Amino acid sequence: MQQARFAFALLFLASYCLRAEDAASTVRRPHQEPDKDGIYYVGPEVTAPMMVRTVAVPYPDGFSGKQVQGMTVLAMVIGSDGIPQHIQVLHKHGDAFDESAIWAVQHSTFEPGRQAGKAVPVWIDVRVVFHANQSQAVPQVLITERDLPIPDASQLEDKHHNPLKYTPPIPIHTVDADFVDPFVKHPYVQVAIVSVLVSDQGLPQDVRVTRGLGFGLDQKAAAAVWQYKFLPATRKGSPVAARRDVLVEFAKF
């Protein structure tokens, strides 16, 4: 679902390269674009949908103690009318719990995300944490996948307004690493450093964890970076493959 927006970003890069040949030309920063299905991600020009009326998630019957404790995470689109669509289960806790979470989301009320004041469909994630003591469980909105601002042309120029001889890969779409267990108290800062080789098309080609966290989190960090999109590095105005480090955060609870 990123192809249309990513293609648009590459068009921006091409227009920037043309600027090196024609100093009189003007590079316009593109607006944040939807994916090929017309759906946006939260970003510099798109606000996140908000849950304005939350329905508590019913606990399924027939479960107790550790059978109850766990988490369901859902991905969905909040339409321009505020209605959840395309609901998918990202993290399963069991069919009965997942169905309860979906039911609660479908009966909750959302304020849609907006671009330039206009309501637009936006992807979000929603998590529900179920507790062993069956205390109230409610859907909570997470923003784990987002578009980032594309740099202004002035950020890619030297003090004489000439294009830089080299620019590194620049992330334009990021994904938080997979969700950690909300019931485990982790003593470490949950950020990993990942080295990624970015192709001249702005796509990850090789991903390596250079500073990991252990506890099975390194694989999740690498998997997240494989879903990143970049403006590719440039050398003398031409896109080239290059490696850079990125800081990978984990979905917060």
Secondary structure as the mmCIF struct_conf table of DSSP 4:
data_model
#
loop_
_struct_conf.conf_type_id
_struct_conf.id
_struct_conf.beg_label_comp_id
_struct_conf.beg_label_asym_id
_struct_conf.beg_label_seq_id
_struct_conf.end_label_comp_id
_struct_conf.end_label_asym_id
_struct_conf.end_label_seq_id
HELX_RH_AL_P HELX_RH_AL_P1 GLN A 3 GLU A 21
TURN_TY1_P TURN_TY1_P1 ALA A 23 ALA A 24
HELX_LH_PP_P HELX_LH_PP_P1 VAL A 27 GLN A 32
TURN_TY1_P TURN_TY1_P2 LYS A 36 ASP A 37
BEND BEND1 GLY A 38 GLY A 38
STRN STRN1 TYR A 40 TYR A 40
STRN STRN2 VAL A 42 GLY A 43
TURN_TY1_P TURN_TY1_P3 PRO A 44 GLU A 45
STRN STRN3 VAL A 46 VAL A 46
HELX_LH_PP_P HELX_LH_PP_P2 THR A 47 PRO A 49
STRN STRN4 MET A 50 ARG A 53
HELX_LH_PP_P HELX_LH_PP_P3 THR A 54 PRO A 60
TURN_TY1_P TURN_TY1_P4 ASP A 61 GLY A 62
HELX_RH_3T_P HELX_RH_3T_P1 GLY A 65 GLN A 67
TURN_TY1_P TURN_TY1_P5 VAL A 68 VAL A 68
STRN STRN5 GLY A 70 ILE A 78
TURN_TY1_P TURN_TY1_P6 SER A 80 ASP A 81
BEND BEND2 GLY A 82 GLY A 82
STRN STRN6 PRO A 84 HIS A 91
BEND BEND3 HIS A 93 HIS A 93
HELX_RH_AL_P HELX_RH_AL_P2 ASP A 95 GLN A 106
TURN_TY1_P TURN_TY1_P7 HIS A 107 HIS A 107
BEND BEND4 SER A 108 SER A 108
STRN STRN7 THR A 109 GLU A 111
HELX_LH_PP_P HELX_LH_PP_P4 PRO A 112 PRO A 112
STRN STRN8 GLY A 113 GLN A 115
TURN_TY1_P TURN_TY1_P8 ALA A 116 GLY A 117
STRN STRN9 LYS A 118 VAL A 120
STRN STRN10 VAL A 122 PHE A 130
TURN_TY1_P TURN_TY1_P9 ALA A 132 ASN A 133
STRN STRN11 GLN A 140 LEU A 142
STRN STRN12 GLU A 145 ASP A 147
HELX_LH_PP_P HELX_LH_PP_P5 PRO A 149 ASP A 152
HELX_RH_3T_P HELX_RH_3T_P2 ALA A 153 LEU A 156
STRN STRN13 GLU A 157 GLU A 157
TURN_TY1_P TURN_TY1_P10 LYS A 159 HIS A 160
BEND BEND5 HIS A 161 HIS A 161
HELX_LH_PP_P HELX_LH_PP_P6 ASN A 162 ASN A 162
STRN STRN14 PRO A 163 PRO A 163
HELX_LH_PP_P HELX_LH_PP_P7 LEU A 164 LEU A 164
BEND BEND6 LYS A 165 LYS A 165
STRN STRN15 TYR A 166 THR A 167
STRN STRN16 ILE A 170 VAL A 175
HELX_LH_PP_P HELX_LH_PP_P8 ASP A 176 ASP A 176
STRN STRN17 ALA A 177 ALA A 177
HELX_LH_PP_P HELX_LH_PP_P9 ASP A 178 ASP A 181
TURN_TY1_P TURN_TY1_P11 PRO A 182 PHE A 183
BEND BEND7 VAL A 184 VAL A 184
BEND BEND8 TYR A 188 TYR A 188
STRN STRN18 VAL A 191 VAL A 198
HELX_LH_PP_P HELX_LH_PP_P10 SER A 199 SER A 199
TURN_TY1_P TURN_TY1_P12 ASP A 200 GLN A 201
BEND BEND9 GLY A 202 GLY A 202
STRN STRN19 PRO A 204 ARG A 211
TURN_TY1_P TURN_TY1_P13 PHE A 215 GLY A 216
HELX_RH_AL_P HELX_RH_AL_P3 LEU A 217 VAL A 225
TURN_TY1_P TURN_TY1_P14 TRP A 226 GLN A 227
STRN STRN20 LYS A 229 LEU A 231
HELX_LH_PP_P HELX_LH_PP_P11 PRO A 232 PRO A 232
STRN STRN21 ALA A 233 ARG A 235
TURN_TY1_P TURN_TY1_P15 LYS A 236 GLY A 237
STRN STRN22 SER A 238 VAL A 240
STRN STRN23 ALA A 242 GLU A 249
STRN STRN24 PHE A 250 PHE A 250
HELX_LH_PP_P HELX_LH_PP_P12 ALA A 251 LYS A 252
#
